[in-house]
Structures are given as C-alpha cells and as structure tokens.
Amino acid sequence: MTEQNRDKTILRALAGEVLPTPPVWMMRQAGRYLPEYRATRAQAGDFLSLCYNPELAAEVTLQPIRRYGFDAAILFADILLLPQALGVDLWFETGEGPRMTTVTTPAELAALKPRAAIHDTLNPIYETVRILKRELPSETTLIGFAGAPWTVATYMIAGRGTKDQGPAHALKAADRATFAGLIDVLTEATIDYLSAQVEAGAEVVKLFDSWAGSLKGADFEDFAVAPAARIISELKARHPGLPIIAFPREAGEGYIGFAKKTGADCVAIDNSVSADWAAANVQVDGCVQGNLDPRHMVTGGEALVQATREVVKAFSKGPHIFNLGHGITPDADPENVALMIETIRKG
C-alpha cells in the first residue's frame, strides 16, 4: 500500500488490516433521507436526469461526506443504467420504481448492443467519477459499483422489480440457453463498465447482487458465484491490486466461502444473519462489511447505540467495514446517522 493511501482506512481494512475503529459508510448514503439530496434531485428534474448529469451526480455523492465525514463515497448511479446502455428502454414510474422493455427471447437477446457500445451511454457516469476523484477529501475512498448479472437480469426479464424474481426463475427453467446467454452478456459488459470506472478514478468497486438469496443450490453456484468470480478475476487482471467488495444479499449459508470462491477482498453481509455468525463463518476468510439493521436509522435511540456497539464488537477481531445490512431508507432520520457514526468512533 502506498504511503498516500495509509490514511484511507477503507483500503487498509480491505487489505486485511484489523483497525481499532472500523471505517464506516452506508449503502444509499446519498439519498432521499437527506433534504439536500431532495433539493438537488428537484433541480435535476427526474432520477435518470440526475444520474446522467455529472455535476449534480457528483454533488449528491459529496453531500453525505460533507455532512457526516464517511470514510468512503460511493458513486451515485443506478444498477439499471447498464441494461439501458445495452439498448433496453428504461424509465421510472413515480412512486412505483423502474420499468424496462424485456429481454426474454433469443431474438431480444441478439438485439442487445455489443459490449463496446455501452460507453456511448455511460460516459457521463465516468465523468462523475473524475469529478469526485478531484473533489473528495484525500482521506475518503471512492467506490464504484455495478449490479451483479443475476440481479440485473431479473429486472431485464420481468421489466420491473419483483418480490420473488419469478419471471427470471421461469425463464431459467423454460429456456436456460437464453437465460444463460443473458447472464454471459451482462457479465462481460459489467467487466467493461467497472473497468472504465476504475480508469476514471474509482479506488474500490462493489458488486451488488441484491437478489442472490433467491438462487438455490447449483443455481447459486452457476449464476451468483461463477459470474462474480469471472468479473473479479478479469478486473484484477486488468487492474492489479484493485480491492473488490461483493454483496450476495441474503445468501445465508452461501456467504460461507464466497470470498474464496470468487476472489472478493470483502464480503458485505445483510442483517438476516447475525454479526456473531458472520464473524465465525465469513470473517475467517477476510474482510467483512456490515451489518446493522437499517431500521435503526428510523427508530434511533438507545437501541441504535447498543446494536451499533454489538456489531463493532462482533467483528472486532478481524478486518471490518461498518455498514448497514441494506440501504438506508427514505424515512430515516439524519440525526440517527450522526448518532451511529459517533457511537462507532467514540466506542
């Protein structure tokens, strides 16, 4: 590790160092719970316009750093920008979330744009990274990210988010060749997308597999583990020393050995498993990230303080990045975030 990076505690934890105070950031830390975010989003006009405006996307990425002094900033974007770059129509319905044209047939799969074309759409995202690289405090790590192929595919197949990922499971059963082909396309495009983020200045990348938990048995190995391993292997070949965080959300027993199987430097843990269990079964292989229940950001109080201390204590014997078990919710109280950070840093 270079001397320049010694003050970046996230990079130290990802390298396997056990720190007396864990570094901290939050998933969705730039978001609707902050009044300054809501003001900037209103200025942008709509969510996608915000994502594709480098100056405003950089601004909302910086807002929680200014307010709280998190140890990392994560690029403000969305996992569905990649399928849009591949040629899928994407829009957001107010109050309902994303909608997309679907990819469920061999012809629709073949009609996707070649991976080399994705940068035409995604260049504004890379410009956001370049702005952040210039403007972030020297001690703040810049994290890039993408959705994992399975999770992104569930949206592309259903045309929207689904509770049980049923349409994707149905296609997997009925036409495994088309399904596997979509996973392959997304795997290779994700490599190029994350690589471009690193070239623009991202110091760490994170792979979000939000729906990994609905894959069972061999399907988990084939469509959660194998794509992550391919992406991580190629990124590390292109960018030696690049730290990578993987988040196979709600993987349960699948968390065990995930770092070794995929080559990830850190496994992010959701709050469906206890910190004590994750310390015993996952942290033995390296850095873990997590896993405070996001509901504490809404309810606050002494329960938040106690739960935060319990997470810190559970992971104190190994490398740890403090985070929530999932993203902070729009109804969270900004004061509770400040209380969480104070509890972590003051013990």
N, C-alpha and C positions, 0 to 999 in steps of 0.2 A: 504493500500500500504506500502510495506517495505521501510525502510529508504534508502536501497540500490537502490531502483527504483525511488526515488524522483527526480533524475536528468535526468530521461528518460521522456522527455516531451511528447512523443507519448503516453506512458502509462498513463500519467496524463490526457491528452485530452480524451483518451478512457474511463477513469474513470469518465468523465463528468466535468472536471475542465476547466474553461474558463481562458485561458492564455493570457497575454498581447501581446505576439508574437506567432503566431501559429507554431507548429513544421512542418517540410517540408520533403517530399521525393517525388520521381517521379516513376510512373509506367514505366517499361522498362529502369530504370536509368542505369542499366548495359546493354549496347547495342552498336549497330553499329555506333552511332554518335561519340563514343569515339575512338580515334586512338589506345589507349592501349587495348581496347576490341578487335579490329580487329586484333591486333598482337597476342593476346592470342588465339583467335579463329583459326588463321592460324596455330599456334603451335599445337592446338588440332587436326586439320585435317578436321573436319566437325562438324556440330552443335550438333548432338547426342553424338559424342565422347566428346565434351565439357561438355555437361550436365552430363555425366556419369563418368567424371574424377573429383573426389572430390577436388583435389588440384587446378586444373585450374578453376573449377566452383566457388570455394571459392575466387580465385584470381579476377575473373571478378566481383564477388559480392562486393569485397572490393574496387575495383578501383574508383567508384564514391564517396565512403566515403572518401577515401584519397584526391580526387581532390576537393570535394565540402563541406565535412562535413555535409552531410544529417543527419537528426535525426533518420532515420531508414535505415536498409539494408534489401532488400528482396531477399530471396534465389533465386539463378539462377537455373532455371529448365524450364520445359515446361508443359502445361496442358495435353499434349498428351502422357506423359510418363505413366500415369495411365492406359489408354487402352492398351498400349504396355505391361504393367505388367500383364494385364488380358489375354494376349495371341494374341492380334491383331498385325499383321505385320505393322511396321511404318518405313517410310523413307522420306527423304526430297529431292525434285527435285530443283536443283539450279535455282533460280530466280522465282520459282513457289510456293514453300511452301510445306506443309506436304501432304503426300499420305499415305493411310491406306487400309488394307483389310477391307471389310464392314461387318457390323452386321445388317441384315435386316430380318432374318427368325428365327422361333423358334429353328431350329437346330443350327444355328450360335450362337444364344444367349446361348443355352445349352452348347456349346463347349467352352465358356469362362472359364478361370481358376477360381478356388474358391478364394474368397477374401483373405484367409490365405496365398495364394501363391504369392501375389503381392510383398511382401517384398524381395523375392529372386531377383527380378529385381531392386527394388527401394532402396536397402541397400546403394548403392553409394550416393544417394541423402541425406540419413540420415547422412552419414559420412561428406558430405559437411556442413550440419548444425552443426555438432560437431566441425569442424574446425573453422567455423565462430563464434561459441559461445566462443571459446578460443581467437580469434584474433581481434574481433571487439572492438573498444573503449568502455569503460564502460558506456558512456552516450548514445550509439547507440542501438536502439531497433532492434531485429532480427525478421523479419516477414517471416513466412512460408505461403504457398499458395497451392491452387488446383483450377482447373476449376469446375464450378458448373455442376451437372449432365446433364441439358438440353444442355448447350453449348458443353460439351464433346460428348454427344450423337449425336449432329448434324454432327460432324466430322466422328464419327464411322459409321453412317448410309450412309453418302454421300461418304466416303472415301477420303474426302478433304474438304477444306473450301468452302463455297458457299455464294453468296451475299444475298440470301433470305431464306436460310435454307430450301429450297423447298423439298428436299428428306426427311428430318425429318418430316416436316409437312405432307407430303404424307403418310409416314408410320404411323404416328399418326392417320390419317383418315382411312387408309385401314386396319390396324392390330393393334388396340390400345393395345391389350393384350401384344404383343411382344414389342411394344414401351414402355409401362409402365413397363414391366419386365426389359428392359434395364436401364431405369431410376432408378429402385429399386437396380439393381446390382451396378450401379455407385454410388448411394447414400451410400450404405453400405461400398463399397470399399473406397470411399472418406473419410468417418469417420476414417477408419483404417489408411489410408495414412496420414491424417493430425494429427492424434493422435501420430503416430510414429515420425512425425516432431517435435511435442511438446516434446515428451520424449527425443529427441536428443538435444533440446535446444531452439526451436522457442518460442518466448515470446508472439507473436500475430499470428493469422492466418487470411488469407484473402481468400474469396470465389469469384472467378471471373465468373460472368455469362454474358459473352460478348455479347451473342445473346438473352438476356432476352427480349429485346424490340420487338422481332418478335412474342412473345407469347401474345395472346389477350384474354380478358375476363376470363372465367373459366380455360382456359389452363394456363394462367399466375399463377393463384392460385394453380393449380394442379402440374405444372411442374417447376415453379420458386420459389414460396413461400413455398410450402409444403416440397420439398427436402431440401431447405435451413434450414427450421425450424427443420427438423429431424436431419440434420448434426450438427447444432448448439446446439440443446438440448443434444445430445449424447456426443459431445465434452465437453460441460460444466459439464456434469455428471462425465465424466472421469477425467477432469482437472478443478476443481472448481477455479473460478476467471480468467479463460482464456479469454482475450479480442478477439473478432472476428469482422472483417470488412466484410461486404457484398457489392458486386458491381453488382446490376442488371442493366447493362448498357442499356441506352435508354428506361428505364421503364416508363418515363413520369409520368402520374398520379399514376402509380404503385409504385413510390417512397414513396408516402404518406402512412404512416402506416407500411411500410415494416419492420422497426426495431421492432415495437411492435408485428407484426405477426410472425417474425422469431426468435426473441431474440437476434438479432445482436446488438453489442455495438456501431457500427458506420455504416453508410450507405455512400458508395462512390457514388458521383454524376458525371455524364458525362456533357459535355458542350452543350448538346442540350437543357438543361434548364438553366435559369439564376440563378446566385448566390442569388439574391434577392428572387426569387420564392422559391428556396430550403431552404433558411433561414426561410421563413414564413411557409413553408409546411412540411419540413422534419426535420430541426434542432430543431423544437419544441419537438421532441421525443428523442433528444440526439445528440451525436457527428456526424458530417458530415465530409466527406473528398472530396476535390476537389477545384475548377473545372475549372482551367484555360485552355483555348483552346490551344491544343498542337501546333497549327500553329504559335503561338507567339515565340516558341523555334526556329523556322526557320527565322522569319521575324525580331524579336528583336525590338530595338529602343524604342522611347517614347511610342509607342502603347503597348509594353510589360510592361513597367513600370506602365502605367495607368491601364491596365487591371489587373495586379497583385494587385495593391492597391485597386481596386474595389472589387476583390474577398475577400481580407483581411477585408475590411470594412463591406461588406455584412454579413460576418459570425462572426463579432467581438463580438457579444452579447451572443454567445454560444460556446460550445466546438467544435473545428475545427482543422483538419489536412490539411495543404495546399498540394495540389497535382494537377496534370493535369486532364482534363476530360477524357483522354485516354492515351495510352502510347506515350512517346516521339518517334519521327520518325527518321529514319536513316539520313535524310538530315538536322537535327537540328544542330545549331552552338553551340558548347560547351560554348562559351562566353556568349550566351544568357541565359544559365542555371545559370551561375555565376551572371549575372545581376538580374535575378529573385530572387535568394536567397538573394542578397544584398538588394533588394527592400523590401522583406519581413522582414528582420531582422533589417534594419535601418529605416523602416517606410516611 
